[in-house]
């Protein structure tokens, strides 16, 4: 059964909307570069979640003449756009603002407001991260977390975890930078904190883009699924040999399979063998929605 990721994305969207407003107010009052970077970070996260929701909606469109296999890859496209946005806007603004602050340090004002906003943000971001992490844990099965990310075919399941993890780390960096500036009176700490936040976002964006790229250009089903397809075909009555098994994820819930077989019979008996194979494959793996069979002569 497919577990929807929409509640997780909506929860993150609501949290980031409240947090972004608070961060921008704190940045405007105190002049903190780190808080401004965090405000931009939360704004980018809001845009990202809207894009993911849009991608999920578009992916539900039924197949038509122009897209006979449906619109499932819309999810991959918009998730890739999210990665680009995190890199160009989120990381870019934080890095540029940090460099400018290095050149022209400013004194810190209203530190208590900054700490209050950071504390409240920790609560909301932490709650969103726990919800996203719990959902991700439920769907990863027996795989490790790293394997679940590397082998996952639905990037919306781990992108919110990535975003919230980067947000919590960014808040920690901002808090440390503000504390060091307050203790030492040196504005360079705030600037360095902004630069570090930018680097965190750049690394997260690079990883997200890497994980989404393969799905966007046509990644195969996981190795265990491909091996199971071969095993089922080999054990199917009327099939003498299995020569080639090709697969591709057309969407998170859509696997296309092209298989080359050697049959023991021809005519109606061959068609019965193909029908039995398709039924067996879809029973074992419901995400297999299209099966194309090529007969090879013995």
N, C-alpha and C positions, 0 to 999 in steps of 0.2 A: 504494500500500500504506500502511495506517495504521500509524504508529509510536506505540507505547504510551508514555504519559507516566507510567505507574505506577513504573518504576524511578527516575525523577528525583524523584518525590514521596517514595518510600520512602527514598531516600538523604538527602533533606533532612530527613525525619522523624527518622532515626537521629542525624544530626548535631545537630539542634536539641535532642533529648532530652539528649544528653551536655552540650551547651553550657549549657542552661538550669540544670541542676543545679550546674555550676561557677560560673555567674554569681550564683546565689542564695547559695551558700556565701561567695563573695567579698563580696557586698553585706552579708551578716549580720556578717561578721568586721570589715569596714572601715567600714561605715555609709555607703557611697557611694550617693547618689541615682541617679547615672548608671548604676552597675552594677545597681541594683535595677530601673531602667527597662529595661535591656538584658535582665535576667532575665525580666521580664514580657513583653518583646518576643519572646523565644525561646519562652516558654510559649504565647503567642498563635499563633506560627508552628506549633507542634506541633498545636494544636487545628485550625488551618487545614488542615494537610495531612491530618489525619484526616477532616475534612469533605469535602475534595476526593476522597479515596479512596472515601468513602461515596457521594458523588455519582456517581463513575464506575461504581461497582457498581450503583447504582439505575438508571442510564441504560441498562444492558444488559438490563433486564427486557423481555420481549417485549410487543408490543401486546396489549391485551385489550379487552373491551367498553366499559369505562369510559374507557380511553385508547387509542383506535383508532390513533393515530399513534405510540404508544410512549411511553417515559419519558425521551427524550433531553434534555428541558429540565431534568431534575433537576440536571444538571451546572451549568446556568446559575443555578438557584436557589441551590445550595449555594455557588457561587463568589460570589454576591451577599452571602450570609450571611457569608462570609469577609471581604469588604470592610467590612461593618458591624462585625464583631468587631474588626478591626484598628483601626478608627476609635474605637469606644467603649471597648474594653478596653486595647489597646496604647497608643494615643495618649493616651487619657484618664488612665490611671495615670501615665504619664511626665510629662504636663503638671501634674497635681495634685501629684505628688511633688516636681517641680522648684519649683513655687510655694511649697510648704511649706518646702523647703530654703532658698529665698530669704529667707523670713521668719525662719527659725531655722537659720542656717549651723552646721555641725558640723566639727570638725577631721578631717582624713584620717588613717586608721590603716591599717597593713599595705599600703602602696602596691605593694610587690613582688608580693603575691598578686593584686592587681587587674591589674597589667601581665601577669602570667603567664596569667591567665584570658583576657584580651583577646587575647594572642598566640595561644593555643591556639584560641580562637574564630575568629580570622582564618583560621587554617589550615583548620578544618572548614567555615566559611562560604564561604571562597574556593573550596574544592574542590567544594562543592555548587553554587556559582554557576557555576563553569566547566562542570560537567556539564550544568546546566540551560541555560546559554547555548549550549553545543555542540549540544544537542538542538534548541533553538529555531532555531539557524542552519540545521540540516539540513532543517527543515520550512518555512522561510519562502520558499524558492524564490528568484525573482529580485527579489522585493520588498525595499525597505529595511526596517530593523528597525522604524521607526515605522509604515510601511505594514502590516507584518505584524501589529502589535498592533492597529491601527485596523481592518484588514480581516479579522483572524482570527476564526474561528467556534468555536474551542475554547479557552476562557479558561484551562484548566489548563496549556496550553503556555507561556503567558507569566506566569502568576501566580507560579510558583516563582522565575522570573527577577526579578520585581518584589520579592518578599519577600527574596530573598538579597541583592539590590542594596541594599535599605533596611537590611538587617542589617549589611552591610559598611560602609555609610556611618554607621550608628549606632555601630558599634564605633570608627570613626575619631573621631567626635565625643566619645565617652566617653574615649578615650585622651588626646585633646587637653585635655579638661576636667580630667582627673585630673592630667596633667602640669602644667598651669597652676596648679592648686591646690597641688600639691607645691612648685612653685618660688616661689610668692608667699605661701602660707599663707592665702590667701583662699578660703573655702568657697563663695563665690558662683559661682566657675567651674564647680564640680560641679553646682550647681543649674541654671545656664544650659545646661550640656550635657544635662541631663535634659529641659529644656524643648525644646531643639533636636531631640532624639531624638523627642519627642512630635510636633513639627511635621513631621518627616520621615515618620513613620507616618501622620499625618493626610493629608498630600499623597498618599502612596502609596495609602491607602484610598480617597480621593476619585477618583483616576484609575481604580482597579480597579472601583469602583462604576459609574462612567460607562461604561467599556468593556463591562461585563456587562449593564447595564440594557437596551440595545437588543436584545441577544440574548434576554433574558428576556421582553420584551414582543412579540417577533416580528420580527426583523430579516430583510431580504431577503438573497438570495445576492449575492455580489460583482458589481459592474457588468460585469466581463468575462464572468462566467458567464451573466448575464442576456442580454448581447449575443450570446453564442454560442448560447443557446437560440433566440433570434430568428433568427439566421443559419441554424441547422440546420432550423428549421421553414420558413423561406422557401425553402430549397433542396430541400424534400421533395416528391416527386411527389404530385400530387393536391391540394396545398394552394395555393390561389390568392392568399391574402393573410393576413398575421399582424397582428391588431389590438391585442391586449393580452397582455402577459406579466407575470404576477405570481408571486412566489416568496417562500418563507419557510423559514428554518432551524428545523426542529422539534427539532433536536439537532445536535451538531458534525458527525455523519456522515449527516444526514438532511435532504434538501432537498425541499420540497413545491412543485410547479409547477402553476399554473392558467393556461391559455392560451386565448385566444379566436381562432378561425381561421375563414377563409372557404374552403370547399372547392370544388373544381372539379366534383365528382360527389356523388351521394347513395348511400344504401343500403350494399351490401357494399363498393363501391369506397371510400367514405368511411371505413369501418372499417379497411380495409387501410391507408389513408394514416395513420390514427391509430396503428395498430400499428407501422408503419415508423418513425413519428416517435418513439414511446416507446423503441424499440430503439436508435435513433440517439442520443437524448438520454442514455440510460443508458450507452451505450458511451463517449460523450465525457465524461460526468460521472457516475461510479459513485455519487456521493452523492445523485443524484436518484432517490428511491425511490417517489414518488407523482406521477403526472401526471394532471391533470383537464383535459378539453378541452370547450370550449363552442363550438358551431357558430353562426356568424353568417351570416344570409342576405345574399346579394349584392344 
